[in-house]
Amino acid sequence: MQSNSPSQAGACSNDREKHLLFNAVLREDMEQVQSLLETGACVNAQEEEGGWAPLHAAVQNCREDLVSLLLEHGADPLLRKRNGATPFIIAGIMGHVGLLELFLSKGARVDECDHNGFTALMEAAMYGHEAAARFLHANGAEVNLRQPARKEQARLRKGGATALMRAAEYGHPAVVKALLELGAEVNIRDNCGRNALIYALWNSREKSAEAVARLLLAHGVDVRVRCERHKTPLMLALERRHEDVARLLLEQEQLDVDATDRELSTALQVAVQLGLNDAAQRLCLRGASTDCGDLVMMARRSYNRALVQLLRQHGARDHLQAPATPWKVQSPRWGRALMHLRDTYRPMLGRLKIFIDPEYKVADTSEGGVYLGFYEGQEVAVKRFHEGSEPGQKELACLQKHRQQGHLLTLYGCEKHSGCLFVCLALCERNLEEQLLQGARAAARSKKSSQEDDFAQSVCSSLFEALDKLHRSGCAHQDLQPRNVLIDSKNAVWLADFDKSTDKAGDEEIKTDLKALGLLVLYVAQKGDISWEKLKAKSEEEGKKLCPDEETQDLLQCLFCPGDKPQGLLPELLGHPFFWSSEKRYRALRDVGNESDIKTPNSNGKLVQILNTDPAGHSRDFTQWTSKIDGNIMKKMNNFYERKGRSGYQDNVTDLLKFIRNIGEHISEKKNKSMKSIMGEPSQYFQEKFPSLFLYVYQRLKNTDYAHHFQKNSPASLCGHGMERTVGSQMECGELS
């Protein structure tokens, strides 16, 4: 039975005997090994650090006689070290054909691997053992087997190497030649996209790298493959100063001599930076473009006059310092970096100037990041994708479909270069998450709080309009979150990041957007105090408890439960009380209080009947409202009616509205100066005393003949398609998340 870890090894009651046997094998002391085994030493005991057992050490020493003796006394031929290596794999490392054959006869599998995915063939190739490699192949080893990777390694794009790659990496031309003869595929790539040629160029020994590269090129290896940072084999050869390999590569017809890496550097730039004059000359003769940066200045910095002259002969220009042209940076946050970029020479990618460098990075993305740039002289944020990227194509298609539409981030254009797609967008200062964090810091410094949250209303109304534009065109965003909401230098709000969007939006996709929009409303209302991830995990009831007021709670209800016809809801919701200022709410309540049925009391009037019939369960902070008004003010207002022999104000909604109307009409009169000093600004006073009053009146009247009081500031009809849509707390919903 195969042991998988040191903990599964045979227990040894005598630690001293265990160490004695292991040390005797290390010393290759056959006589003492024999004696210890005969006295009962634990043959399968493993040391703690690496899980080595006596059999592993005997194989490493290439002692067939010791191996046979240990096996005769019960040594497990399949016992694994802590890293998963078996005696068979160690025999591959040592290149010992006799031991490989022995362990195959004892049950070893020819392609078994350790915990890192290495097989005996891979190890034999890595250590340069040609005979062992040929033996293993003759006994069934898969020559093109790729090194498997554990889950965490695969996420880092580790693994996938073959025996050929390992032989190339460690500079063993004889093994490379043998593996190619045995059918090794020269263009297999590992999980990071590298082939055997890239592995060969990692070798620091130039002569072995050249010999391996020559073999691989003879078998048609792809010279256009890329490694880390998108570098080509030619760039890698030059960086490692393998000039003979570079010469071989320049003889290949399919070579793209002007290919660029992630920093948009070419092979010629690498050669000039390193002062490789011969390589630079060969590149120029092969037709490499000299318009790829300030090459002459690079050569000047190293005082390389010969290289300066060579570059000039092949058309390189002296980029002399030009007088600065008038230009005013637009972005306060990115201004310094933009000025530096503007003054730095970079080859244009069509109409785009960009430098892939950390100094100019705006944000990380799942693909190529966002960088500062200039598109036709305009400051832009450049989102980079692989040219065939599906998210990139989605982003570009959605932006092109909605050019210059309100509150959807502006697309200026795009460029393609060296396998990358550069999407040029309006440059913003920060995202919503950063904006709220900055606002919280400013509020903490000033120690001020505002009853009005103009910012929250501005952000939310902008998002409502942007999302409505998308939905009306048949698209849905599908990734609404604070980091995808951007704020520009003029504090305008823009919806961005359409790489998960769909242009086939049905009711379910729209509902997904609306629910996410509701969460964004809550996030803004909470000023970002609760993280987005925690907010998404809240249930509907938990979310309601987080709402700072009833208007926010009701708006969330509308978004979470849009009914059977979610299309077209957003313009209607722009008239929701959430978007009304205290002053506008106060003005609307005064106007309702000025209706004849209220101003001249008519207990049988339609309006009075609607407002004084309170729906069960509604929160009523205006119940017994007369007791909540300052006593002196209430007394003075009641005196007016009592002098006329009429009863004063009663504890009902219509009398409260009449009171608000009368206060609004007379509060500024000179005789009411003392009342004004007590009350202050009426709009704030009534908002603080009766925060749920406006929503109550709004909900009671929105679908009646009196709805016109709430349509003055709305771009569309209020929440509902006529009488069909019911918005409010009576609708049943599920989870926020």
N, C-alpha and C positions, 0 to 999 in steps of 0.2 A: 504493500500500500504506500502511495506516494505521500511524503511529508511536505507541507506547504510553508511552514514557518519554523523558526527556531523553537518556539514554544511547544511544537508537536514532536520534537526530537525525543529520543529515548532518554528517560531521566537517569541521572548518575548520582548514586548516593554518596559518592566520594569525589568532591570537587578536585582534590589533589590528584587523584588518578585520572580524572578527565583532562586536566592540564598536562599531566605527564605524557599521556598518549598523544595529544595534539602536538606538543613540543617535540616529541620524538619523531613524529612524521615530518614536521618542519625541518628538523635536522637530518632527515633521511637516515635515521638510526634504525636499521632493519632489525637488529638483534633486540633492542629494547622494545620496539613495537611488538615483536613476537612475544616477548615475555609478558608485557602488559595485557595483551589480548588473552593469553593463556590463563592469566590470573583474574580474568573477568572485567577488565576495563570496558567502560561504556563506549562502544564503537561509533554510535550515532550522536553522541553528545556534541552540542554546538556552542561556540562561544557567543557571548551576548551581543557584542557590538555589530558584527557583520553576519552572524549566523554561520560562520565557517565550522565545518566538521572535519575530522581527520581525512576523510575521503577527498574532500575538496582540495585540501593541502597537498595530498599525494598526487592528484591530477595536475595541480599547478607545478609541482616538481617534475612532472613527466616521468614518474616512476611506475612503470607497469607492474613491477613485482610487488611494490607496496600496495598498489590498487588491488591487485588480485588477492593479496593476503587479507586486506580489510574486507573485501567482498566475501571471502571464505568465512569470516567471523561475523557475518550478518550486517555489514555496512549496507545502507539503503542506496542503491544505484541511482535513484530518482530524487534524492534528498535535495531540497532547495535552500540556498542561502537566504538571508534577509531580503535581498533585492530580487529574489526569484531565480537566480542562476542555478542550473543543475550541473552535476559533474560533466555531462555531455557538452553543455555550452562552454564550460571552462576548458574542456579539451579542444573546442573550436578556437578559443582565444589563444591557446598554446600551439595550435596547428598540428597536434599529435594524431596522425591518422590511425595508429594502432589503438589508441584509447577511444577514439570516435567509433571505431568498428566494434570494440568491446562493449561499450555502453548501448549501442544499437541492439546488440544481442541480448542485453539485459532489460530491454523494454523502452529505451529512450525513443522519443518521436523525433524524426529528423528535422522538423520545423518547429519544435517546441521553442518557446521564447520566455525570457525573464519578465519581470514586472514592467520594464521599460520598453518591451517589444523587441529586444535583440534576440536573434536566432544564432545558432552555431555558425551558419554560413555568413551572416553579417559580421560576426566577430572575427572569423577567419579572414574575411575581406579587409576589415579595418586594420588588422595586425599584419597583413601582407603575406598570408600563408596560402600560396597558390595550390600546392598539392592537396591541402585539406579542403579547399574550396572545390576542387575538381572531384575529390572523393565524395563530398557531401552531395554534390549535384548528381553524381553517378548513382547515389543511393536514394534519390527521390527528392532532394531539397529543391524547393521552388525558387528559381533564380531571380524572379521578379516580385517576390513577396515584399509587400510594403510594411514597414514597421508600424504596428497598431499603437494607438495612443489612448491613455485613460481619459475619462470625460473632462477632467480639469485641464489636461494637456491639450486635448482637442480644441477646447475653447480658446486656447492660446495659439492655435494652429501649429502645434508641435506634432511630431511623428510623420509617418508616411515615407521615410527614407528606405532605399533598397540597398542590397549588398554592393551594387555598382557605385552608388553615391558614396558609401563609406570607404570603399577602396580609392575612389577619386579624391575624397576629402583628405585622406591620410597619405596620398602620394605614392601609390603602389602601382606603377604602370604594368607590371607583369600580371598582377591579379586583375586589373581592369581589362587587359587584353584577353585573359582567360575567360572572364565572365562574358565579355562580348562574343567570344567564340561559342560559349555555351548558351547563347540566346538572350542575354540581358538586353532589355529595351532601353535604348539610349535616351529617350525623351519622356520617360515616366517622371512625374513631378511629385514632390512631397506635399504635405498639407499646407505649406506656405507658398507653393507654386514654383519651387526651385528644382532644377534638374541637375544631373551629374556634373555638368560644366560649371555651374555655380559652386558646387561643392569642391571641385578641383581648384578653383581660384581662391578658396579660403586658405589653401596651403601656402605657408610662407616660403617653402623651398622652390625657387623659380624653375630649376631644371626638371624636377619631378612634375611640377604643374604644367610645364610645357609639354613633356612627354605624354601625360594623361590627356591634356587638351588636344594634342595631335591625334591620338587614338579616337577620341570622342568625335572630333570633327570629321575624321575619315568615315565614321559610321553615321554621319548626318545629324549630329546633335543640333538642336535649335539654338541659334545665337541671339534670338530676339527675346528670350525668356527674361523675366525680371526677378530680382531678389528684394530684400528689405529696402525700404525707401524708394522702390521702383527703379533701382539701378540695373543697368544692363551688364552682361558679362564683360563688355569692353571697358565700361567705367570701372568695374571691380578690378579688372586686370591692371588698369592704370593706377588705381589707388593703392594696390599691393605692389606696384612697381614691377609687375610681370611683363616687361616690355616685349619679350619674345612671344608671349601669348597674345599680346595686343596686335603684334604684327601678323600672327596667324589669323586672328579674327578679322583684321582689315582686308584679308584676301577673300573673305566670304561674300558672295554676291548678295545674299539675302540680308546682310547687315544694314540696319538703319543707323547711319553714322551720326545723324542729328537728333537721335532720340534723347529725351530729357527725363530726369528723375523727378521725384516729388518736389524738389526745390527748383525745378526747371533748369537745372544745370546740364550741359552737354559733355560728351567725352573730351571735346577740345578744351572746354573750360577746365576740366580736371587736369589735363596735360599741362596747360599753361600755369595753373595754380601750383603744380608740383615741379615746374621747371623741367619737364620731360621734352626737351627740344626735338629729339629724333621722332618721338611719338607724335608731337604736334605737327611736324613736317609731313609725316605719313598721313595723318588725318586731313591736312589741307590738300595734299595730292589726291586723296580719295574723294575730295569735294565737300568736306565739312564746312558748314557755314561759319563765317567769322563775325556774323552779326548776332552774337549770342552773349552779349555783355561787353563790358569795357576790358577786352582782352589786352589791349596795348598797355593800359594802366596796370593790370595785374602783372605783366612782364616787367614793367618799369619798377614796381615796388620791390622786386627781387633783383634789380639792377642787371637784368638779363637782356643786354643789348641785341644779341644775336636773335633772340626770340622776338623782340620788338620788330626787327627788320623783317624777319620771316613772316610775321603776321601782317605787316603792312603790304608786303609783296602779294599776299593772298587776299587783299581787300579789307583788312580790318581798319576801322576808323579810329582816329584819336578823338575821344569824347571830351573836348575841352570844356571848361566851366563856362556856361552861358549866363548872360545877365538874367537875373530873376524877372519873370513876367508877373504882372499884377495878379494876385490870386488871394482870395479870402476863404479860409477854411470854414466850413459850415457846421461841423460837428464839434461841440465842446469836449466831449469825452475822448474822441479819437483824433483830435486835431494834431497833436504832436506827432503821432505815428504817421498820419496822412502827409504831413509836411515832409517828414523824412522819406517816405515812399516816393513822394513827388520829386524830390531832389536826387533820388537814387536811380541810376541807369538800370533799366530792365528791358529786355526785348519785348515788343508788343505781341500779344496773342490776338491777332485781328485788331479789334478796337479796344482791347482790354490790357491794362497794365496791372500786374499783380506780382507779388513776391511771396512764395510759400515759406514763411519764416515765423517763428514764435512771436516776434515783435509785432506782426501785423495780424495775428490771429484774434478773431472776435469771439468765436464759440466753437466748442466741440460738437460733432455730429456722429451718427453711427457710421458714416463713410469718410468723407475727406475734409471735414471741418469747414468753417466760415472764416474768410479772410477779407481784410480791407483791400480795395482796389479802386482804379479809375476806369470808368467805361465812357469813352468819348469825352474824357475830361471831367466827368461827373463822379463825385464821391459815391462809392457803392460798397455794399457787402456782397461778397462773392461766395456762393455756396457751391462746393465742389463735390462731384460724383464721378464714379467710373462711367465711361461713356455708355455702356450697356445697362446701367443700373435701372431697375424697374422703379424704385422710389424716385430717382432723378427724372425719369420720363414722366411720372405722375405729377411731380412738382412743376415741371416746365409746361406740361399740357394744361394744367389748371390755371397757372399764371397767365399763359397766353390767351386763354379763353376769357379771362376777366381783367384784361388790361384797363388801367385807369378807372376802375370801379371803386366806389367809396369804401374806405377802410379795409380793403384787401391790399396787402403789400404790393407795391409797384414793381413790375418787372421792366428793367431797362433793356435787356438783351441777353444773349448767351454766346459763348464761344466753345469750340471743341479743339483740344490740342493733346497730342501724345496719349490718347486713350482716356482723356478726362473731359468731363462736361462741366463748364463753368457758368453758373446761373447768376446773373448780375441783378441785384435787388437794391431797393432804396435802403440807405444806411440809417439805422436807428440807434438810439443811445443805450437802451437797456430793455430787458423784458419785464413783464408785470411783476414777477417775483422780486427782482432787484428793485423795481420802483417802490413797491410796498415796504421793502426792508429799509430803503433810503428814507421814505416818509415816516416810518416808525422811529428812526433815529432822530430825524428833525423834530418830530413831536416830543420826543423825550428831552431834547435839548431845550425846546421852547416852553415845555410844560403847558401847552395849550391844547384844548380840545374844541372841536367845532360841532355844533348841532347839524350843520349842513355838511353833507359829504358830496360836494360837487364832483370830486374825482371819481368816486364810485359810480355816480350816475353817468358821467362822461364815458368811462371805460365800458360800462355795460351797454349803453345806447349804441356806442360804436360797434361793439361785438354783435349786437342784435342786427344792426344794419348790414354788417359784413356777412354774417351767416345767412341772412335773408337773400342777399345777392347770390350766394352759392346755391342755395336751395331752389331759387327760381330758375336757375340755369340747369337744374338737374344734377347738381354736384352735392357732395357732402364732405365735410372736413375729416371727421373720424379720429381726430387726435387733439381735441381742444384741451389745453392745459396752460398754466401761467407762463411757461417758458415759450409758448408759441404766440403770445400776445406781446407786441413790441410797442415801445413809446419812443417817438422821435424827439428832435431837439426843440420842437415847438409844442411838445406835450400832446401831439395827436396820437391816436391809438390805431394800431394796425394789426390785422390778423395775418399770421405767417405760417410757414411750414406745412406745405400741402403734399408731402411725400407719401402720406397714407390716404390721400383723398380718393374718392370714387366719383366717376361721372355717370354712374347708374344708381342714383339715390332714390330709393323707395321709402315707404313710410317708416320702416324699421331703421334705416340709416339716418333718416331725419330725426327720429325719436332719440337715437343714440347721441346725436349732436345736441339736441335740446336738453337732455339730461346732463351732459357735460357742461353745457352753458349754465344750467341751474347751479351746478357746483361752483362754477367760476363766479357767479353772482354772490354766492355764499362766501367764497374765498375773499372776494373784494370787500364785502360787507364786514368780514372779520378782520380786514386789513392785513391778511396774510399771517395772522397770529397762529393759525393751525396749518400745518404743512399740507400740501396737496395730497400726498399719499394717505395721510391720516384722515383727511376729509373724505376721500373716495371710499374709505372703509366704513364710514358712518351709515347707520340705518336712516330711513326717512324720519322716524320720530326723533332720533338723536340730532339729525340735521335741523329739524324745526326748532328744537330747543336752543340751537346756536344762533338763530336769527335774531338780530338786534331789535327788530320791530315787526309789527304785523304786516306791513307793506311788503317787506322782504320775504316773509313767510308765505304770503299769498302768491307772490310772483314765482317763488320756487314751486309751489303747488301747480301753477299753470304750466311750467316747463317740464316738471316730472310726469305730469299726467295730461298730455295734450289732447286726449281723446282719439277718435278714429280718423280725424283729418288734421294731421300736424302741419301740413303744408299751408303756409300763409298766416301762421299764428304770430310770427315775430313782429310784423308791422303793427298788428293790433295791440300787442303788449307794450309797444313804445308809448301808449297812452296810459299805461298802468300807474297807479299812485306812487309806486317806487320811484318814478322819474320826475315827480312833482316836487318843487321846492316848498318849504314851509309857507312862504309868502303866497305862492300860487294856490296851495291848498286852502289857506285862510281866505283868499279872495273868492274861491269857488264856494266855500261854506257861507260867506256873506251873501253871495248871489242867490244861493238856495234860500237863505233866511229872508231875502227880499221878495220871495214869491208871495202873492196876495193871500193865499190860504194860511201863511205863517205870519206875515206882517199884520194882517187883520185876522185874528184867530177864527178859524172855521173848523171846529172839531169834526165835522162830517166831510171836510174836503179830501180829495183823493190823495194829495201829497201828504197831508197829516196822517191819513190812515196807513200809507205805505211806511212812513218813517217811525211811527209810534207803535207799529206791530213788530216787536223785536223777535228775530228768529231764535229758537231755543238753542241754548248752548253757546251763544255768541259772547265773546269777552266784552264786558260793558264797564269800562273805567269811567264812563260818563253817567252811570246810574247815580242818582242823588247828587247831581252835579252842583246844585246850589250851595251845598255844604263845602265844596272844594274851592269855591271862589272866595277871595278875600272878603271878610265880613263888611268892611267899610264900603267896598265897591258894590257888594250885593245890596246893602241897605240903600245906598244912593240910587241904584238902578230901580229898586222896587218902589221907592218913594214916588217916582214919576207916575206909576200906575195907581198907586194908592190915593194920590191927590185927586185922581179922576174917578175915584170910587170903584176901581177895578182891582181884582186880586193881582198879586205880584207874579213873578216867574215861578213856573211849576217844574218839577223834576221829570221832564220828558224831553225827547230829542228836539222837537220843533221849537220849544221854548228856548232851548240852548242855542239853536241856530238863530232865533230872533234876537237873543242876547248878544251873540257874536256880531250880528248885523248892526245892532244899535251901538255897540261899542265902536265898531268900525266907522260909523257915521259921526259919532260925537266925541271920541276920545281926544281929538286934537283941539277941541274948543277950549278957550282960556279958562272957563269956569270948571273944567275937568282936569286942571293941571295936577292936582293932588292925586287923582285917580291914575293919571298917566305915569306919575312918579312911582306909584306902587306896582302897576302892571308892566311897565316897560313897553317893549315891542309886542303888540297884540298877537302877531303871527307866532312868535316864539312862546308867548304865555299860554295860548290855547293848545299849541302842539305839546307842551310839557304837561299841561293839566289833563288833556284828553287825547293821548297818542293814538287810540284806536277809533276816534270819531270819524275822521275823514274816510278811512277804508269802509267803515260801516255805511256811511251815507252813499259813498260811491257804489258799493255792492247793491244797495237797495234801489238805486235810481238808474244804474247803467243801461238797463234794458227797458226803460220807460220813456214817457214823453219828456221827462226832465233830464235826459242824458246829455242834452246840449251843454249843461253846466260843466261837463267833464271832457268836452271835445275841443275846447278852445286852444289847448296846447298840444293836442295829439296829431301826429301826421296821418293817422288812420282812425277808423272807427275803434271804439274801445273793445276790450277783450271779449270777442265772440262774433261769429258770423250771424248777425241778427240775433235771433233767439235760440239758435241751434247749439252754440257752444256755452257750456257752463264752466266758469272758472272760479275756483275758490276751494275752501277747505272741505266741501262736501264730497269731493271726488276721492276714489279709492286708489292708492298707489302701492308700489312695492318698495324695494330697497333703493337707496341712493347709489349704492355701489353696483 
